[in-house]
Amino acid sequence: MKFKALIFVCVTVVIVFCSTHNFSFAKSKTPGVMSSSDSGISIGVISVRKIFTTCKRNQQYKQQAQVEQQQIVAEMTKLQKEIEADEATLKAGIKPDSSDYMNMMKTILEKRGQYEAMKQFYQQQINTKDREWTKKLYMDVMQITEAIAKSKGLGLVVAEDEVDLDNVAGDEFMLRIRMHKVVYSGGCEDITDEVMAKLDAE
C-alpha cells in the first residue's frame, strides 16, 4: 500500500514538473518577444539624417558649395547678358541681308550653344561633387559608428530617423513608409551625438 502511494506521489511530481517546464518554455518562445538582454546583444541607434543636417563638416561643405555655385551663376549671367545685348544690336538696325547681320547671328548662336553647354556641364559637375561628398561622409559615419560601438560593447547599431509623412504625395508616401525600418527603440543607446562629435573633430 505504501509502495503504491509512493509511486503515485512520484508520478504527480513528474507531471507537475513537466507542465511547469513546458509553460516556461512556451512563454520564453512567444513570437515577436525578444529584448537585447534575451538575445545577449546590446543594441544602439543612430540618426544619420540628424548628422547630415547638423554636423559642422557638412555645413562647411554646403557653404563652400554655395560660394562656388554663386560664381557659376555670375559667369552664366554675364554670358546671358552678352547674348541679350547682341540680340538687341541685331534688331536695332543691321540689315538682314548684310554680312554684319550674318556675323552677328553667328556670334549669338555660338554664345547660345556655349551657354547651354556650360549649363549642362556645371549641373553635372555639381551633382557628381555632391554625390562623392555624401558617399565620403557616410563612409566616415559608418567607420566612426563601428569604433564607438566596439568601445561600448554594442553588438548592433541601427539607423533610426523620424519619418515625416505630412504633405507627401502618392509614391513618395509609400516609399518613406517602406524605408522607415525602426518603429520603436526604447532602451537602446543613442550614440548619434558621440558619432557627430568625433566626425567634426576629425
N, CA and C atoms as a LAMMPS dump frame, in Angstrom:
ITEM: TIMESTEP
0
ITEM: NUMBER OF ATOMS
606
ITEM: BOX BOUNDS ff ff ff
-5.0000000000000000e+02 5.0000000000000000e+02
-5.0000000000000000e+02 5.0000000000000000e+02
-5.0000000000000000e+02 5.0000000000000000e+02
ITEM: ATOMS id mol type element x y z
1 1 1 N 0.828 -1.204 0
2 1 2 C 0 0 0
3 1 3 C 0.863 1.255 0
4 2 1 N 1.88 1.226 0.896
5 2 2 C 2.797 2.36 0.949
6 2 3 C 3.566 2.504 -0.37
7 3 1 N 3.879 1.374 -0.968
8 3 2 C 4.626 1.393 -2.24
9 3 3 C 3.803 2.061 -3.333
10 4 1 N 2.49 1.726 -3.408
11 4 2 C 1.61 2.345 -4.41
12 4 3 C 1.469 3.843 -4.183
13 5 1 N 1.395 4.227 -2.907
14 5 2 C 1.291 5.663 -2.581
15 5 3 C 2.547 6.399 -2.999
16 6 1 N 3.703 5.76 -2.792
17 6 2 C 4.973 6.389 -3.174
18 6 3 C 5.054 6.583 -4.682
19 7 1 N 4.6 5.571 -5.434
20 7 2 C 4.602 5.674 -6.895
21 7 3 C 3.676 6.795 -7.343
22 8 1 N 2.521 6.914 -6.721
23 8 2 C 1.556 7.95 -7.078
24 8 3 C 2.149 9.352 -6.849
25 9 1 N 2.825 9.505 -5.74
26 9 2 C 3.458 10.809 -5.434
27 9 3 C 4.527 11.141 -6.463
28 10 1 N 5.343 10.15 -6.824
29 10 2 C 6.415 10.382 -7.804
30 10 3 C 5.848 10.785 -9.16
31 11 1 N 4.816 10.088 -9.575
32 11 2 C 4.197 10.396 -10.872
33 11 3 C 3.619 11.805 -10.858
34 12 1 N 2.98 12.172 -9.75
35 12 2 C 2.392 13.512 -9.627
36 12 3 C 3.463 14.585 -9.723
37 13 1 N 4.601 14.395 -9.058
38 13 2 C 5.713 15.357 -9.089
39 13 3 C 6.234 15.52 -10.508
40 14 1 N 6.387 14.394 -11.224
41 14 2 C 6.891 14.438 -12.593
42 14 3 C 5.948 15.213 -13.496
43 15 1 N 4.638 14.975 -13.339
44 15 2 C 3.643 15.664 -14.168
45 15 3 C 3.676 17.166 -13.913
46 16 1 N 3.727 17.55 -12.648
47 16 2 C 3.769 18.976 -12.292
48 16 3 C 5.029 19.628 -12.841
49 17 1 N 6.176 18.945 -12.724
50 17 2 C 7.439 19.481 -13.214
51 17 3 C 7.409 19.69 -14.721
52 18 1 N 6.906 18.707 -15.445
53 18 2 C 6.838 18.8 -16.913
54 18 3 C 5.906 19.908 -17.346
55 19 1 N 4.774 20.044 -16.657
56 19 2 C 3.819 21.086 -17.012
57 19 3 C 4.423 22.463 -16.81
58 20 1 N 5.109 22.651 -15.691
59 20 2 C 5.748 23.942 -15.396
60 20 3 C 6.839 24.254 -16.397
61 21 1 N 7.652 23.256 -16.736
62 21 2 C 8.752 23.439 -17.694
63 21 3 C 8.225 23.815 -19.071
64 22 1 N 7.176 23.131 -19.528
65 22 2 C 6.604 23.413 -20.841
66 22 3 C 5.996 24.804 -20.901
67 23 1 N 5.365 25.219 -19.813
68 23 2 C 4.782 26.564 -19.767
69 23 3 C 5.867 27.635 -19.851
70 24 1 N 6.956 27.434 -19.099
71 24 2 C 8.059 28.4 -19.12
72 24 3 C 8.701 28.453 -20.487
73 25 1 N 8.861 27.286 -21.113
74 25 2 C 9.491 27.232 -22.435
75 25 3 C 8.631 27.949 -23.472
76 26 1 N 7.306 27.7 -23.403
77 26 2 C 6.385 28.336 -24.346
78 26 3 C 6.387 29.839 -24.156
79 27 1 N 6.455 30.28 -22.901
80 27 2 C 6.461 31.719 -22.62
81 27 3 C 7.708 32.377 -23.158
82 28 1 N 8.86 31.711 -23.01
83 28 2 C 10.12 32.292 -23.487
84 28 3 C 10.187 32.314 -24.995
85 29 1 N 9.365 31.47 -25.66
86 29 2 C 9.403 31.395 -27.115
87 29 3 C 8.229 32.119 -27.754
88 30 1 N 7.577 32.991 -27.001
89 30 2 C 6.449 33.727 -27.568
90 30 3 C 6.902 34.51 -28.78
91 31 1 N 6.266 34.335 -29.95
92 31 2 C 6.705 35.017 -31.185
93 31 3 C 6.694 36.521 -31.026
94 32 1 N 7.757 37.152 -31.514
95 32 2 C 7.817 38.608 -31.549
96 32 3 C 8.291 39.236 -30.255
97 33 1 N 8.594 38.442 -29.235
98 33 2 C 9.022 38.996 -27.957
99 33 3 C 10.483 38.653 -27.736
100 34 1 N 11.34 39.665 -27.861
101 34 2 C 12.768 39.457 -27.626
102 34 3 C 13.41 40.787 -27.29
103 35 1 N 14.157 40.833 -26.264
104 35 2 C 14.876 42.049 -25.887
105 35 3 C 16.354 41.84 -26.124
106 36 1 N 17.111 42.931 -26.008
107 36 2 C 18.554 42.811 -26.201
108 36 3 C 19.175 41.918 -25.137
109 37 1 N 18.57 41.911 -23.923
110 37 2 C 19.101 41.047 -22.874
111 37 3 C 18.788 39.585 -23.151
112 38 1 N 17.604 39.329 -23.771
113 38 2 C 17.248 37.956 -24.127
114 38 3 C 18.217 37.39 -25.158
115 39 1 N 18.556 38.2 -26.148
116 39 2 C 19.422 37.735 -27.227
117 39 3 C 20.894 37.844 -26.878
118 40 1 N 21.209 38.565 -25.808
119 40 2 C 22.602 38.744 -25.434
120 40 3 C 23.308 39.806 -26.256
121 41 1 N 22.569 40.614 -27.016
122 41 2 C 23.151 41.646 -27.871
123 41 3 C 22.735 43.023 -27.366
124 42 1 N 23.71 43.888 -27.156
125 42 2 C 23.423 45.277 -26.799
126 42 3 C 23.223 46.068 -28.084
127 43 1 N 22.123 46.808 -28.153
128 43 2 C 21.749 47.49 -29.391
129 43 3 C 21.845 49.004 -29.22
130 44 1 N 22.421 49.661 -30.213
131 44 2 C 22.488 51.112 -30.243
132 44 3 C 21.74 51.651 -31.443
133 45 1 N 21.388 52.93 -31.391
134 45 2 C 20.705 53.571 -32.511
135 45 3 C 21.456 54.835 -32.89
136 46 1 N 21.262 55.255 -34.14
137 46 2 C 21.917 56.449 -34.647
138 46 3 C 20.999 57.121 -35.666
139 47 1 N 20.956 58.434 -35.654
140 47 2 C 20.169 59.191 -36.62
141 47 3 C 21.111 59.762 -37.678
142 48 1 N 21.154 59.116 -38.827
143 48 2 C 22.022 59.561 -39.917
144 48 3 C 21.544 60.914 -40.448
145 49 1 N 20.235 61.091 -40.508
146 49 2 C 19.681 62.358 -41.001
147 49 3 C 20.111 63.529 -40.124
148 50 1 N 20.089 63.331 -38.806
149 50 2 C 20.493 64.396 -37.892
150 50 3 C 21.955 64.762 -38.101
151 51 1 N 22.783 63.76 -38.289
152 51 2 C 24.213 64.007 -38.502
153 51 3 C 24.431 64.803 -39.78
154 52 1 N 23.785 64.382 -40.872
155 52 2 C 23.949 65.072 -42.143
156 52 3 C 23.407 66.5 -42.082
157 53 1 N 22.373 66.712 -41.281
158 53 2 C 21.737 68.024 -41.231
159 53 3 C 22.503 69.005 -40.355
160 54 1 N 23.062 68.517 -39.257
161 54 2 C 23.611 69.435 -38.259
162 54 3 C 25.119 69.37 -38.054
163 55 1 N 25.801 68.381 -38.585
164 55 2 C 27.243 68.305 -38.33
165 55 3 C 27.974 69.467 -39.008
166 56 1 N 29.012 69.951 -38.351
167 56 2 C 29.75 71.115 -38.829
168 56 3 C 30.447 70.837 -40.165
169 57 1 N 30.921 69.615 -40.328
170 57 2 C 31.643 69.283 -41.56
171 57 3 C 30.755 69.44 -42.789
172 58 1 N 29.515 68.968 -42.69
173 58 2 C 28.608 69.082 -43.825
174 58 3 C 28.155 70.523 -44.038
175 59 1 N 27.998 71.262 -42.961
176 59 2 C 27.626 72.662 -43.089
177 59 3 C 28.719 73.465 -43.787
178 60 1 N 29.966 73.163 -43.469
179 60 2 C 31.093 73.84 -44.125
180 60 3 C 31.135 73.514 -45.613
181 61 1 N 30.858 72.249 -45.932
182 61 2 C 30.827 71.863 -47.347
183 61 3 C 29.73 72.612 -48.089
184 62 1 N 28.566 72.717 -47.484
185 62 2 C 27.449 73.414 -48.125
186 62 3 C 27.76 74.889 -48.336
187 63 1 N 28.417 75.499 -47.377
188 63 2 C 28.786 76.904 -47.517
189 63 3 C 29.768 77.102 -48.672
190 64 1 N 30.762 76.216 -48.747
191 64 2 C 31.73 76.299 -49.836
192 64 3 C 31.064 76.046 -51.185
193 65 1 N 30.164 75.057 -51.226
194 65 2 C 29.458 74.749 -52.471
195 65 3 C 28.581 75.919 -52.898
196 66 1 N 27.987 76.613 -51.946
197 66 2 C 27.143 77.76 -52.268
198 66 3 C 27.953 78.893 -52.878
199 67 1 N 29.155 79.114 -52.363
200 67 2 C 30.035 80.143 -52.929
201 67 3 C 30.402 79.795 -54.366
202 68 1 N 30.753 78.53 -54.599
203 68 2 C 31.12 78.092 -55.949
204 68 3 C 29.932 78.223 -56.911
205 69 1 N 28.752 77.889 -56.435
206 69 2 C 27.568 77.995 -57.29
207 69 3 C 27.225 79.445 -57.605
208 70 1 N 27.466 80.326 -56.664
209 70 2 C 27.249 81.751 -56.914
210 70 3 C 28.195 82.263 -57.999
211 71 1 N 29.429 81.765 -57.995
212 71 2 C 30.392 82.135 -59.029
213 71 3 C 29.941 81.619 -60.395
214 72 1 N 29.408 80.415 -60.414
215 72 2 C 28.909 79.848 -61.674
216 72 3 C 27.731 80.666 -62.195
217 73 1 N 26.819 81.011 -61.299
218 73 2 C 25.65 81.809 -61.688
219 73 3 C 26.096 83.153 -62.234
220 74 1 N 27.085 83.775 -61.606
221 74 2 C 27.576 85.073 -62.07
222 74 3 C 28.184 84.958 -63.468
223 75 1 N 28.931 83.877 -63.703
224 75 2 C 29.546 83.665 -65.014
225 75 3 C 28.496 83.458 -66.093
226 76 1 N 27.484 82.685 -65.785
227 76 2 C 26.443 82.406 -66.766
228 76 3 C 25.532 83.621 -66.983
229 77 1 N 25.324 84.39 -65.931
230 77 2 C 24.527 85.608 -66.06
231 77 3 C 25.224 86.618 -66.964
232 78 1 N 26.534 86.706 -66.83
233 78 2 C 27.318 87.599 -67.674
234 78 3 C 27.174 87.199 -69.148
235 79 1 N 27.285 85.906 -69.425
236 79 2 C 27.158 85.435 -70.799
237 79 3 C 25.748 85.668 -71.327
238 80 1 N 24.745 85.459 -70.48
239 80 2 C 23.366 85.678 -70.895
240 80 3 C 23.126 87.141 -71.261
241 81 1 N 23.702 88.039 -70.504
242 81 2 C 23.554 89.468 -70.799
243 81 3 C 24.247 89.832 -72.113
244 82 1 N 25.373 89.193 -72.387
245 82 2 C 26.066 89.428 -73.665
246 82 3 C 25.179 88.994 -74.829
247 83 1 N 24.535 87.85 -74.668
248 83 2 C 23.633 87.355 -75.715
249 83 3 C 22.474 88.32 -75.928
250 84 1 N 21.896 88.793 -74.847
251 84 2 C 20.772 89.728 -74.945
252 84 3 C 21.199 91.041 -75.592
253 85 1 N 22.419 91.499 -75.261
254 85 2 C 22.923 92.737 -75.853
255 85 3 C 23.157 92.557 -77.357
256 86 1 N 23.706 91.417 -77.76
257 86 2 C 23.94 91.147 -79.183
258 86 3 C 22.611 91.058 -79.935
259 87 1 N 21.597 90.445 -79.315
260 87 2 C 20.289 90.34 -79.958
261 87 3 C 19.642 91.716 -80.115
262 88 1 N 19.855 92.569 -79.112
263 88 2 C 19.317 93.929 -79.206
264 88 3 C 20.006 94.71 -80.32
265 89 1 N 21.315 94.517 -80.45
266 89 2 C 22.068 95.184 -81.523
267 89 3 C 21.608 94.689 -82.883
268 90 1 N 21.325 93.378 -82.951
269 90 2 C 20.888 92.793 -84.215
270 90 3 C 19.55 93.378 -84.663
271 91 1 N 18.688 93.644 -83.709
272 91 2 C 17.368 94.169 -84.029
273 91 3 C 17.374 95.694 -84.222
274 92 1 N 18.451 96.333 -83.788
275 92 2 C 18.473 97.803 -83.781
276 92 3 C 18.494 98.41 -85.177
277 93 1 N 19.162 97.797 -86.12
278 93 2 C 19.208 98.434 -87.426
279 93 3 C 20.144 97.784 -88.424
280 94 1 N 20.686 96.608 -88.081
281 94 2 C 21.558 95.934 -89.034
282 94 3 C 20.688 95.274 -90.101
283 95 1 N 21.04 95.499 -91.315
284 95 2 C 20.252 94.948 -92.419
285 95 3 C 20.355 93.418 -92.446
286 96 1 N 19.226 92.728 -92.577
287 96 2 C 19.203 91.259 -92.559
288 96 3 C 20.082 90.632 -93.636
289 97 1 N 20.236 91.287 -94.757
290 97 2 C 20.992 90.704 -95.868
291 97 3 C 22.475 91.032 -95.819
292 98 1 N 22.902 91.838 -94.854
293 98 2 C 24.296 92.27 -94.813
294 98 3 C 25.195 91.226 -94.153
295 99 1 N 26.485 91.367 -94.409
296 99 2 C 27.459 90.457 -93.803
297 99 3 C 27.56 90.684 -92.296
298 100 1 N 27.353 91.943 -91.862
299 100 2 C 27.387 92.235 -90.42
300 100 3 C 26.271 91.489 -89.692
301 101 1 N 25.129 91.418 -90.341
302 101 2 C 23.979 90.713 -89.747
303 101 3 C 24.302 89.219 -89.572
304 102 1 N 24.868 88.625 -90.613
305 102 2 C 25.191 87.209 -90.559
306 102 3 C 26.282 86.923 -89.524
307 103 1 N 27.266 87.8 -89.448
308 103 2 C 28.341 87.621 -88.457
309 103 3 C 27.791 87.726 -87.027
310 104 1 N 26.904 88.709 -86.833
311 104 2 C 26.312 88.872 -85.511
312 104 3 C 25.432 87.675 -85.151
313 105 1 N 24.674 87.165 -86.132
314 105 2 C 23.841 85.994 -85.895
315 105 3 C 24.691 84.774 -85.53
316 106 1 N 25.812 84.629 -86.207
317 106 2 C 26.722 83.526 -85.901
318 106 3 C 27.25 83.635 -84.47
319 107 1 N 27.617 84.841 -84.07
320 107 2 C 28.123 85.067 -82.716
321 107 3 C 27.075 84.73 -81.666
322 108 1 N 25.838 85.147 -81.934
323 108 2 C 24.748 84.881 -80.987
324 108 3 C 24.502 83.386 -80.851
325 109 1 N 24.466 82.683 -81.973
326 109 2 C 24.229 81.242 -81.93
327 109 3 C 25.358 80.506 -81.198
328 110 1 N 26.587 80.95 -81.426
329 110 2 C 27.724 80.337 -80.74
330 110 3 C 27.637 80.556 -79.229
331 111 1 N 27.268 81.771 -78.843
332 111 2 C 27.147 82.066 -77.413
333 111 3 C 25.984 81.299 -76.779
334 112 1 N 24.892 81.133 -77.52
335 112 2 C 23.781 80.34 -77.007
336 112 3 C 24.199 78.888 -76.78
337 113 1 N 24.939 78.35 -77.764
338 113 2 C 25.44 76.985 -77.621
339 113 3 C 26.402 76.862 -76.442
340 114 1 N 27.254 77.882 -76.28
341 114 2 C 28.185 77.887 -75.156
342 114 3 C 27.425 77.937 -73.825
343 115 1 N 26.368 78.736 -73.799
344 115 2 C 25.57 78.878 -72.572
345 115 3 C 24.922 77.543 -72.182
346 116 1 N 24.314 76.848 -73.14
347 116 2 C 23.674 75.576 -72.856
348 116 3 C 24.682 74.513 -72.444
349 117 1 N 25.862 74.53 -73.095
350 117 2 C 26.905 73.563 -72.739
351 117 3 C 27.404 73.801 -71.313
352 118 1 N 27.601 75.077 -70.977
353 118 2 C 28.029 75.415 -69.616
354 118 3 C 26.984 74.984 -68.594
355 119 1 N 25.715 75.207 -68.925
356 119 2 C 24.63 74.86 -68.022
357 119 3 C 24.617 73.362 -67.725
358 120 1 N 24.744 72.541 -68.758
359 120 2 C 24.748 71.088 -68.575
360 120 3 C 25.997 70.626 -67.831
361 121 1 N 27.144 71.204 -68.189
362 121 2 C 28.402 70.808 -67.557
363 121 3 C 28.398 71.11 -66.069
364 122 1 N 28.027 72.328 -65.715
365 122 2 C 28.051 72.713 -64.306
366 122 3 C 27.031 71.927 -63.487
367 123 1 N 25.884 71.632 -64.079
368 123 2 C 24.883 70.849 -63.363
369 123 3 C 25.399 69.446 -63.068
370 124 1 N 26.038 68.839 -64.066
371 124 2 C 26.607 67.507 -63.869
372 124 3 C 27.757 67.562 -62.864
373 125 1 N 28.557 68.612 -62.941
374 125 2 C 29.681 68.763 -62.014
375 125 3 C 29.193 68.878 -60.57
376 126 1 N 28.154 69.677 -60.357
377 126 2 C 27.603 69.86 -59.017
378 126 3 C 27.029 68.547 -58.487
379 127 1 N 26.266 67.841 -59.33
380 127 2 C 25.661 66.574 -58.907
381 127 3 C 26.723 65.534 -58.553
382 128 1 N 27.771 65.464 -59.377
383 128 2 C 28.849 64.499 -59.125
384 128 3 C 29.582 64.822 -57.833
385 129 1 N 29.864 66.088 -57.629
386 129 2 C 30.585 66.508 -56.425
387 129 3 C 29.759 66.243 -55.174
388 130 1 N 28.464 66.548 -55.242
389 130 2 C 27.585 66.293 -54.099
390 130 3 C 27.498 64.802 -53.788
391 131 1 N 27.408 63.99 -54.835
392 131 2 C 27.312 62.537 -54.641
393 131 3 C 28.583 61.982 -53.988
394 132 1 N 29.741 62.425 -54.461
395 132 2 C 31.005 61.951 -53.907
396 132 3 C 31.18 62.416 -52.467
397 133 1 N 30.767 63.652 -52.19
398 133 2 C 30.876 64.161 -50.825
399 133 3 C 29.967 63.374 -49.883
400 134 1 N 28.738 63.12 -50.302
401 134 2 C 27.792 62.37 -49.482
402 134 3 C 28.304 60.957 -49.218
403 135 1 N 28.87 60.335 -50.233
404 135 2 C 29.429 58.996 -50.08
405 135 3 C 30.565 59.004 -49.067
406 136 1 N 31.478 59.975 -49.189
407 136 2 C 32.62 60.059 -48.276
408 136 3 C 32.147 60.3 -46.844
409 137 1 N 31.202 61.194 -46.671
410 137 2 C 30.702 61.499 -45.33
411 137 3 C 30.035 60.285 -44.705
412 138 1 N 29.247 59.56 -45.494
413 138 2 C 28.551 58.38 -44.965
414 138 3 C 29.541 57.273 -44.599
415 139 1 N 30.584 57.099 -45.4
416 139 2 C 31.605 56.106 -45.085
417 139 3 C 32.297 56.456 -43.767
418 140 1 N 32.574 57.74 -43.557
419 140 2 C 33.191 58.176 -42.297
420 140 3 C 32.25 57.922 -41.124
421 141 1 N 30.961 58.19 -41.323
422 141 2 C 29.977 57.937 -40.268
423 141 3 C 29.962 56.457 -39.891
424 142 1 N 30.004 55.579 -40.878
425 142 2 C 29.983 54.14 -40.599
426 142 3 C 31.234 53.701 -39.841
427 143 1 N 32.395 54.225 -40.242
428 143 2 C 33.638 53.84 -39.572
429 143 3 C 33.657 54.322 -38.123
430 144 1 N 33.221 55.57 -37.904
431 144 2 C 33.183 56.11 -36.548
432 144 3 C 32.164 55.364 -35.7
433 145 1 N 31.016 55.054 -36.29
434 145 2 C 29.981 54.3 -35.575
435 145 3 C 30.514 52.939 -35.147
436 146 1 N 31.224 52.283 -36.026
437 146 2 C 31.789 50.974 -35.695
438 146 3 C 32.765 51.08 -34.525
439 147 1 N 33.625 52.106 -34.553
440 147 2 C 34.612 52.269 -33.479
441 147 3 C 33.937 52.543 -32.137
442 148 1 N 32.95 53.426 -32.135
443 148 2 C 32.25 53.758 -30.893
444 148 3 C 31.451 52.555 -30.391
445 149 1 N 30.81 51.846 -31.303
446 149 2 C 30.029 50.667 -30.911
447 149 3 C 30.918 49.614 -30.256
448 150 1 N 32.085 49.391 -30.821
449 150 2 C 33.01 48.408 -30.246
450 150 3 C 33.482 48.846 -28.868
451 151 1 N 33.762 50.143 -28.713
452 151 2 C 34.234 50.636 -27.416
453 151 3 C 33.16 50.526 -26.339
454 152 1 N 31.894 50.555 -26.735
455 152 2 C 30.777 50.46 -25.796
456 152 3 C 30.252 49.035 -25.655
457 153 1 N 30.776 48.119 -26.449
458 153 2 C 30.314 46.744 -26.383
459 153 3 C 28.962 46.529 -27.041
460 154 1 N 28.63 47.379 -28.006
461 154 2 C 27.36 47.229 -28.717
462 154 3 C 27.531 46.216 -29.846
463 155 1 N 26.617 45.274 -29.908
464 155 2 C 26.707 44.255 -30.947
465 155 3 C 25.96 44.623 -32.213
466 156 1 N 25.095 45.642 -32.129
467 156 2 C 24.289 46.034 -33.277
468 156 3 C 23.938 47.517 -33.155
469 157 1 N 24.07 48.248 -34.257
470 157 2 C 23.648 49.651 -34.314
471 157 3 C 22.733 49.809 -35.519
472 158 1 N 21.546 50.344 -35.294
473 158 2 C 20.587 50.52 -36.385
474 158 3 C 20.339 52.008 -36.599
475 159 1 N 20.039 52.353 -37.837
476 159 2 C 19.736 53.741 -38.183
477 159 3 C 18.283 54.027 -37.864
478 160 1 N 18.074 55.043 -37.048
479 160 2 C 16.715 55.414 -36.654
480 160 3 C 16.489 56.881 -36.994
481 161 1 N 15.593 57.138 -37.922
482 161 2 C 15.275 58.504 -38.332
483 161 3 C 13.771 58.717 -38.289
484 162 1 N 13.389 59.906 -37.876
485 162 2 C 11.968 60.234 -37.855
486 162 3 C 11.439 60.306 -39.284
487 163 1 N 10.221 59.838 -39.474
488 163 2 C 9.619 59.867 -40.802
489 163 3 C 8.557 60.951 -40.832
490 164 1 N 8.65 61.84 -41.811
491 164 2 C 7.7 62.94 -41.973
492 164 3 C 6.751 62.591 -43.11
493 165 1 N 5.498 62.366 -42.771
494 165 2 C 4.508 61.967 -43.77
495 165 3 C 3.551 63.095 -44.122
496 166 1 N 3.812 64.283 -43.604
497 166 2 C 2.955 65.42 -43.923
498 166 3 C 3.295 65.98 -45.305
499 167 1 N 2.27 66.327 -46.04
500 167 2 C 2.43 66.948 -47.366
501 167 3 C 3.282 66.096 -48.304
502 168 1 N 3.119 64.77 -48.201
503 168 2 C 3.844 63.848 -49.08
504 168 3 C 2.826 63.149 -49.961
505 169 1 N 3.086 63.134 -51.251
506 169 2 C 2.114 62.586 -52.196
507 169 3 C 2.482 61.167 -52.615
508 170 1 N 1.406 60.441 -53.009
509 170 2 C 1.442 59.149 -53.672
510 170 3 C 2.613 58.237 -53.446
511 171 1 N 3.438 58.086 -54.485
512 171 2 C 4.532 57.118 -54.476
513 171 3 C 5.555 57.428 -53.392
514 172 1 N 5.84 58.703 -53.174
515 172 2 C 6.832 59.071 -52.163
516 172 3 C 6.339 58.721 -50.76
517 173 1 N 5.025 58.809 -50.553
518 173 2 C 4.436 58.463 -49.26
519 173 3 C 4.749 57.008 -48.907
520 174 1 N 4.476 56.098 -49.833
521 174 2 C 4.732 54.673 -49.594
522 174 3 C 6.219 54.39 -49.509
523 175 1 N 7.018 55.131 -50.286
524 175 2 C 8.467 54.936 -50.249
525 175 3 C 9.015 55.275 -48.869
526 176 1 N 8.54 56.361 -48.282
527 176 2 C 9.012 56.746 -46.951
528 176 3 C 8.61 55.724 -45.898
529 177 1 N 7.41 55.182 -46.035
530 177 2 C 6.966 54.159 -45.088
531 177 3 C 7.834 52.909 -45.214
532 178 1 N 8.128 52.499 -46.442
533 178 2 C 8.942 51.29 -46.643
534 178 3 C 10.376 51.495 -46.137
535 179 1 N 10.876 52.713 -46.232
536 179 2 C 12.248 52.988 -45.806
537 179 3 C 12.35 53.17 -44.297
538 180 1 N 11.234 53.387 -43.627
539 180 2 C 11.255 53.598 -42.177
540 180 3 C 11.243 52.244 -41.488
541 181 1 N 12.39 51.783 -41.062
542 181 2 C 12.537 50.415 -40.545
543 181 3 C 12.357 50.326 -39.034
544 182 1 N 12.876 51.287 -38.276
545 182 2 C 12.822 51.216 -36.82
546 182 3 C 11.603 51.984 -36.332
547 183 1 N 10.635 51.263 -35.799
548 183 2 C 9.407 51.884 -35.296
549 183 3 C 9.56 52.281 -33.833
550 184 1 N 10.273 51.456 -33.059
551 184 2 C 10.444 51.721 -31.627
552 184 3 C 11.818 51.237 -31.199
553 185 1 N 12.486 52.028 -30.347
554 185 2 C 13.837 51.663 -29.918
555 185 3 C 14.046 51.963 -28.44
556 186 1 N 13.014 51.806 -27.638
557 186 2 C 13.135 52.064 -26.21
558 186 3 C 14.186 51.184 -25.562
559 187 1 N 15.048 51.79 -24.762
560 187 2 C 16.085 51.026 -24.079
561 187 3 C 17.38 50.913 -24.853
562 188 1 N 17.368 51.265 -26.132
563 188 2 C 18.592 51.212 -26.938
564 188 3 C 19.388 52.516 -26.75
565 189 1 N 20.684 52.404 -26.748
566 189 2 C 21.542 53.571 -26.521
567 189 3 C 21.7 54.379 -27.807
568 190 1 N 21.426 55.667 -27.716
569 190 2 C 21.562 56.575 -28.859
570 190 3 C 22.976 57.149 -28.864
571 191 1 N 23.744 56.846 -29.906
572 191 2 C 25.134 57.309 -29.982
573 191 3 C 25.309 58.375 -31.072
574 192 1 N 24.209 58.979 -31.501
575 192 2 C 24.264 59.962 -32.591
576 192 3 C 25.203 61.112 -32.261
577 193 1 N 25.038 61.711 -31.093
578 193 2 C 25.838 62.883 -30.726
579 193 3 C 27.322 62.54 -30.616
580 194 1 N 27.625 61.349 -30.109
581 194 2 C 29.024 60.94 -29.997
582 194 3 C 29.658 60.767 -31.373
583 195 1 N 28.913 60.165 -32.283
584 195 2 C 29.425 59.979 -33.646
585 195 3 C 29.642 61.334 -34.308
586 196 1 N 28.679 62.243 -34.149
587 196 2 C 28.774 63.56 -34.774
588 196 3 C 29.945 64.352 -34.212
589 197 1 N 30.159 64.27 -32.898
590 197 2 C 31.272 64.994 -32.273
591 197 3 C 32.612 64.505 -32.81
592 198 1 N 32.754 63.205 -32.949
593 198 2 C 34.009 62.646 -33.471
594 198 3 C 34.185 62.989 -34.952
595 199 1 N 33.064 62.997 -35.685
596 199 2 C 33.109 63.337 -37.108
597 199 3 C 33.598 64.752 -37.309
598 200 1 N 33.088 65.681 -36.51
599 200 2 C 33.507 67.08 -36.621
600 200 3 C 34.925 67.292 -36.13
601 201 1 N 35.324 66.507 -35.136
602 201 2 C 36.684 66.637 -34.595
603 201 3 C 37.73 66.21 -35.624
604 202 1 N 37.36 65.266 -36.459
605 202 2 C 38.308 64.792 -37.473
606 202 3 C 38.366 65.728 -38.673
